């Protein structure tokens, strides 16, 4: 639904159109994979005073009706995006924390099926791929030895506003 008018998205979900909800949607349109703190700071630049709690409340309401998707890579705060309903996954840079969407690994939803679901009907697979974005890979810093555990890699700088090169 990217590119859809924020007011129309809200009405389609039977939500009241408010300045805060509209501003949050506009921020996520421009900055996918944002955390609540970044959204709050950016909304304040546009509409003035708004509390972090109000932004959390808006994000929760938008997530509940499926307008916004919430996901949380290990070691990261919860991130939010507008791309919903397509079972896509994410790739995260271990060095800088950049996040990018990547389409489903195989076929339709769920694109990955466990060998044993033990009484569950699997509806979705949430996958996070970890690696190094091209910008970090091209840096002068030496690359990590693939035989070294990931804990020796420097921690990502969350939140990241960087989009990896493709």
Buried (B, 14 or more C-beta within 10 A) or exposed (E): BEEEEBBEBBEEBEBEEEEBBBBBBBBBBEBBBBBBBBBBBBBBEEEEEBEBEBBBBBBEBBBEBEBBBBBEBEEBBBBBBBBBEEBBBBBBBBBBBBBBEEEBBEEEEBBBEEEEEEEEEEEEBEBBEBEBBEBBBEEEEEEBEEEEEEEEBEEBEBBBEBBBEE
